[in-house]
């Protein structure tokens, strides 16, 4: 008998569980389509079903433990149903609140449009103010003339200060026993020529402030020509002094350089393959880490450079430095090469005409010579033939003159 009762209890429990699951699924479907009133009705029905189920469990099982178990299951089912209903209610509330989001987006779009319109109005106002300032500047030539005169006066004052400084320097040189009379005369002549050119430029600017650009260029060229003549006189004096100082004393004997074998090797290979006529001079530069130095002729400059790179015994594949120097009597171009294969250096020099400084470009041999050659062109005016794109990289094509030349005079009095 007891086995049959247990079996009936198990069947009843299984039926109750299946019924509860079916009710749960049914009510979940109904909850998705009903409003809050239907949700309350479902709660009530769920409670009634729970009560009914509890009553059936009480009837089927007279023991207290079975009753407690049934109550717990019913309570758990009711709790799960309440949670599902709460979740459904929250979902419906979120759906009700979602129609407000387009309104918020519209408000944001309006605010952005207003900010953009405000920025556009500010830009237009700024442009209008700029145009008005330009119109006012065009309508006031007298003000521009006054500013130009003030700038010219300031430049003249600065020039006078420089002349005073130069005179003080000359006095100090007169007290020195080693001072050269030729250098003093050249410095005075240069200062006088510069002052005269500056005074002429100032007078012309005061009297003809609206003169065309061609007249200004002519005045600047005349001033530069005068300064160039003074610089040439000074250069001759310095060249004579430097030649006398370079002559070695018969009494002093210098020890051979540790790089003398390298220089002998370079000159031997070059003379064997290219001939002795391609080099003007060769020596050890003791003032620059005893680097072997080769001096070529302008017409053999590129030929020697190409040989230094591609000859198997030499193989100078890297250019580490290239610059120009104004010696006032001529221009010098200095190129430092290095061979990673042999771990040996060499310096290549060439002297070129100062009035028309032009030489072959080394960029076709070493790409590293590209910008250094542009720099030498920009600051010294040295032109490099067959350069792929020779241009001024610092000052621009509109700049007048070359600042690293010894006779350079600023075209603009403000500088």
Secondary structure, DSSP 4 states (H G I P E B T S, - for coil): -HHHHHHHHHHHHHHHHHHHHHHHHHHHHHHHH--HHHHHHHHHHHHHHHHHHHHHHHHH--SHHHHHHHHHHHHHHHHHHHHHHHHHHHHHHHHHHHTHHHHHHHHHHHHHHHHHHHHHHHHHHHHHHHHHHHHHHHT-HHHHHHHHHHHHHHHHHHHHHHHHHHHHHHHHHHHSTT--HHHHHHHHHHHHHHHHHHHHHHHHHHH-TT--HHHHHHHHHHHHHHHHHHHHHHHHHHHHHHHHHHSPPSS--PPPPTTHHHHHHHHHHHHHHT-GGGEEEEEEETTTTTEEEEEE-GGGHHHHHHHHHH-TTT---EEEEEEEEE-SS-EEEEEEEEETTTTEEEEEEEEE-STT-EEE-STTT-TTHHHHHHHHHHHH--EEET-SS---SSS-TT--S-TTSTT---SSTT-
